[in-house]
Amino acid sequence: GHNHPRILEARKKFQEEKRQEIAIAFMSQYAAALAHNIAKCSPGDLDMVFLGSSGSEAMEAAVKLAERAAGPKRSKIVYAENSFHGKTKGVLAITDGQLYRADFKVADNVVRVPFADIDAVERLFKSDPEIGVIVLETIQGGGGIIQAEAQYWQKLRALCDQYGVLWVADEVQCGYGRSGRFYAFEHYGVVPDVTALAKSLGAGKAAVGAMIARRDVYMKAYGTPKTAMIHAMATFGGMGEACVTAIEGINVLYDEGLIDNAASTGEYLLQRLQALKEKYPKIIKDVRGKGFMIGLEFHDFSQTLPMVLRPIVSVLDDKLKGSLSGFVGSLLLRDYDVLVAFTEYNRNVIRLEPPLICQPEHVDRFVDAFDSLLSRGIVAIVKDFVKSQVGK
């Protein structure tokens, strides 16, 4: 949530005691403590932690580490369709969005596969011995809150072991308890070779990202005196106040049972949204997700209109994608004080990612508001939106 009193108190104490921001010149007790705590929260032998300031920076560190550990003869990186791993230059090559890539020249040692298609992954691993790394979001955020089945992740782990490919799990959005486990991949009983956290890791008050790797993978990449500083922390990676903020955030996460809350209240949110889908089957196409990472997908605009209008409007469906999401999102905020987000690649999807403190009564307030809005009907929703814009 916003401005948790324990988070504010930890930051205030750091400031009032005038503690030093040691930065990268010396070993920092704050960075060491945060790294230790993140490693303790991480399963398997994920125990080497690199701290940064954003998800993009954490993913840059993860990809560089994996590529270096894989070696120069296995420098190709597999990524998924509709992926989002950041906007900085390196990870743009594995971010599947033309909007973000624009006309930048990105690295060409990458191969794209459909998300959740394990047969496509196996064919690639078999056919190309230069593949050394695969990078995947455990739950695709920008793609529209898309998941893969447990069998996919279990087979992926087996294939990576079989072919010696390093698996990087991007948990920047779906990690830190949002899915109902600390890491979303924990739902499937598997552990990647490298992973990354950010966003909520800063407890809503600090810019913090982290790359977490298996010790043997990390040491293979940077384990000698000559290689240790190839990818050292940047100036603001592991800054003291950011670290104490993140430390207290993790403490609150466990002390207040927020991961379990995301699982149970998230399940309740899914159930209530499924009931809305059954009530408005011509408007809501799908409801999906896990914990507090949920996507609600609308039908194409033409399919939500009266039958007589569908043939006329259907030719414009592609251009109108995202319009209904925009109308609904705007009116939810104006009329009900409810703020929702959207997804980058599927514009028909509303992204629902409430704070981990969200309770069933908050779910009821949101779903009741959403129900009230949809009950107006599509034509009235469009008219209300147009009136709200004209009135400005």
Sequence and secondary structure as in RCSB ss.txt:
>XXXX:A:sequence
GHNHPRILEARKKFQEEKRQEIAIAFMSQYAAALAHNIAKCSPGDLDMVFLGSSGSEAMEAAVKLAERAAGPKRS
KIVYAENSFHGKTKGVLAITDGQLYRADFKVADNVVRVPFADIDAVERLFKSDPEIGVIVLETIQGGGGIIQAEA
QYWQKLRALCDQYGVLWVADEVQCGYGRSGRFYAFEHYGVVPDVTALAKSLGAGKAAVGAMIARRDVYMKAYGTP
KTAMIHAMATFGGMGEACVTAIEGINVLYDEGLIDNAASTGEYLLQRLQALKEKYPKIIKDVRGKGFMIGLEFHD
FSQTLPMVLRPIVSVLDDKLKGSLSGFVGSLLLRDYDVLVAFTEYNRNVIRLEPPLICQPEHVDRFVDAFDSLLS
RGIVAIVKDFVKSQVGK
>XXXX:A:secstr
  S HHHHHHHHHHHHTT    TTSS  HHHHHHHHHHHHHS TTEEEEEEESSHHHHHHHHHHHHHHHH GGG 
EEEEETT    SSTTGGGG   HHHHTT    S EEEE TT HHHHHHHHHH TTEEEEEEESSBTTTTSB   H
HHHHHHHHHHHHHT EEEEE TTTTTTTTSSSSGGGGGT   SEEEE GGGGTTTS  EEEEEEHHHHHHHH ST
TTTTTT   TTTT HHHHHHHHHHHHHHHHTTHHHHHHHHHHHHHHHHHHHHHH TTTEEEEEEETTEEEEEE  
GGGGS GGGHHHHHTTHHHHTTHHHHHHHHHHHHHH    EE SS TTEEEE   TT  HHHHHHHHHHHHHHHT
T HHHHHHHHHHHHHT 
